[in-house]
């Protein structure tokens, strides 16, 4: 499966490379557009020393980890949210008869290497934020784990949104509320939101495990909402549970699919 993904992705990369100028402009544009989010953070901290008790370096850390997880997930698997377009045109039928998994084909379809600009931008932000935190290795080990878990969580939501498109015409809009909306939500400390919302993104849609709960451990901070301490280490469990639900939902959607007849 991994080999198939790499081969298909390389095919799209080679196709995109035929127009290097356009590819470079798209990547630069993606970098610049997302950099505006960082500008907004800097503007906020020009008028205050902390945001919900977090300083600038800590907010940039939250932004960088969330942004990097989402950017990689979106670049590698984000095309799954276009499933309804393939169903409507009948092109999804051809994916089902090819000797490769339908999910892999959907994920790599028109592989967007230009999205690398967003990944680079998030990486730069995280690299700038990390030195200002003064982390010891006893806590810094959590950072790569939380980014990996964030990728799995966002990818699972993309897959769940794709599975929903087997049933609902406007499912992409529903899924985007949790993928792109979830990315925006986790860019800031969850303590700026209400307690009920935070409980919802902890125990229902586990977006809090993208970076918030692990970050409380990394930054050695108490939970403002008084949630159990062990939740800070539960990101892998939340990611695996959501991934399992996504796999079951995707398989159920494939079984229910009856083709467009085209």
ZIPE-V715698 format. One record per backbone hydrogen bond with DSSP energy under -1.0 kcal/mol. NH is the residue of the N-H (numbers start at 1). CO is the residue of the C=O. E is the energy in kcal/mol with one decimal. If there is no record, write none. Layout:
nh: (NH & NH)
co: (CO & CO)
e: (E & E)
This chain:
nh: (5 & 6 & 7 & 8 & 9 & 10 & 11 & 12 & 13 & 14 & 15 & 16 & 17 & 18 & 19 & 23 & 24 & 25 & 26 & 27 & 28 & 29 & 30 & 31 & 32 & 33 & 34 & 35 & 37 & 39 & 40 & 41 & 42 & 43 & 44 & 45 & 47 & 51 & 54 & 59 & 60 & 61 & 62 & 63 & 64 & 65 & 66 & 67 & 68 & 69 & 70 & 71 & 72 & 73 & 74 & 75 & 76 & 77 & 78 & 80 & 81 & 82 & 83 & 86 & 87 & 88 & 89 & 90 & 92 & 96 & 100 & 105 & 106 & 107 & 108 & 111 & 113 & 115 & 116 & 117 & 119 & 120 & 121 & 122 & 123 & 124 & 125 & 126 & 127 & 128 & 129 & 130 & 133 & 139 & 140 & 141 & 142 & 143 & 146 & 147 & 148 & 149 & 150 & 151 & 152 & 153 & 154 & 155 & 156 & 157 & 158 & 159 & 160 & 161 & 162 & 163 & 164 & 166 & 167 & 168 & 174 & 175 & 176 & 177 & 178 & 179 & 181 & 183 & 184 & 185 & 186 & 187 & 192 & 193 & 198 & 199 & 200 & 201 & 203 & 204 & 205 & 207 & 208 & 209 & 210 & 213 & 215 & 216 & 217 & 218 & 219 & 221 & 226 & 231 & 232 & 233 & 234 & 238 & 239 & 240 & 241 & 242 & 243 & 244 & 245 & 246 & 247 & 248 & 249 & 250 & 251 & 252 & 253 & 254 & 255 & 256 & 257)
co: (1 & 2 & 3 & 4 & 5 & 6 & 7 & 8 & 9 & 10 & 11 & 12 & 13 & 15 & 16 & 19 & 20 & 21 & 22 & 23 & 24 & 25 & 26 & 27 & 28 & 29 & 30 & 31 & 34 & 35 & 36 & 37 & 38 & 39 & 40 & 41 & 44 & 54 & 51 & 55 & 56 & 57 & 58 & 59 & 60 & 61 & 62 & 63 & 64 & 65 & 66 & 67 & 68 & 69 & 70 & 71 & 72 & 73 & 74 & 77 & 78 & 79 & 80 & 82 & 83 & 84 & 85 & 86 & 86 & 92 & 98 & 101 & 102 & 103 & 104 & 108 & 111 & 112 & 113 & 114 & 115 & 116 & 117 & 118 & 119 & 120 & 121 & 122 & 123 & 124 & 125 & 126 & 130 & 136 & 136 & 137 & 139 & 140 & 142 & 143 & 144 & 145 & 146 & 147 & 148 & 149 & 150 & 151 & 152 & 153 & 154 & 155 & 156 & 157 & 158 & 159 & 160 & 163 & 164 & 164 & 170 & 171 & 172 & 173 & 175 & 175 & 176 & 179 & 180 & 181 & 182 & 184 & 189 & 190 & 194 & 195 & 196 & 197 & 199 & 200 & 200 & 205 & 201 & 206 & 207 & 208 & 211 & 212 & 213 & 214 & 215 & 216 & 223 & 228 & 229 & 230 & 231 & 234 & 235 & 236 & 237 & 238 & 239 & 240 & 241 & 242 & 243 & 244 & 245 & 246 & 247 & 248 & 249 & 250 & 251 & 252 & 253)
e: (-2.4 & -2.6 & -2.4 & -2.5 & -3.0 & -2.5 & -1.6 & -1.8 & -2.4 & -2.5 & -1.8 & -2.6 & -2.2 & -1.1 & -1.8 & -2.3 & -2.6 & -2.2 & -2.2 & -2.2 & -2.7 & -2.6 & -2.3 & -2.2 & -2.7 & -2.7 & -1.9 & -1.5 & -1.2 & -1.7 & -1.9 & -1.5 & -2.3 & -2.3 & -2.1 & -2.1 & -1.5 & -2.9 & -1.5 & -2.3 & -2.7 & -1.9 & -2.2 & -2.7 & -2.9 & -2.5 & -2.2 & -3.0 & -2.5 & -2.1 & -2.5 & -2.6 & -2.2 & -2.1 & -3.2 & -2.4 & -2.3 & -2.9 & -1.2 & -1.8 & -1.6 & -2.0 & -1.6 & -1.2 & -2.2 & -2.4 & -1.8 & -1.1 & -1.7 & -1.2 & -1.9 & -2.1 & -2.5 & -2.7 & -2.1 & -1.4 & -1.5 & -1.9 & -1.9 & -1.6 & -1.3 & -2.7 & -2.2 & -2.2 & -2.2 & -2.5 & -2.1 & -2.4 & -2.5 & -2.0 & -2.1 & -2.3 & -1.9 & -1.9 & -2.6 & -1.1 & -1.5 & -1.5 & -2.6 & -2.0 & -2.1 & -2.7 & -2.2 & -2.0 & -2.0 & -2.5 & -2.6 & -2.5 & -2.4 & -1.9 & -2.3 & -2.4 & -2.7 & -2.6 & -2.2 & -2.6 & -1.9 & -1.4 & -1.7 & -2.5 & -1.0 & -2.7 & -2.5 & -1.0 & -1.4 & -2.0 & -2.4 & -2.3 & -1.9 & -2.5 & -2.1 & -1.1 & -1.8 & -1.8 & -1.9 & -2.2 & -1.9 & -2.3 & -2.8 & -1.7 & -2.0 & -3.2 & -3.0 & -1.2 & -1.8 & -2.5 & -2.5 & -1.7 & -1.0 & -2.4 & -3.1 & -2.7 & -1.8 & -1.2 & -1.8 & -1.8 & -1.4 & -2.7 & -2.8 & -2.5 & -2.4 & -2.3 & -2.4 & -2.4 & -2.0 & -2.2 & -2.4 & -2.1 & -2.4 & -2.7 & -2.3 & -2.2 & -2.3 & -2.3 & -2.1 & -1.7 & -1.2)
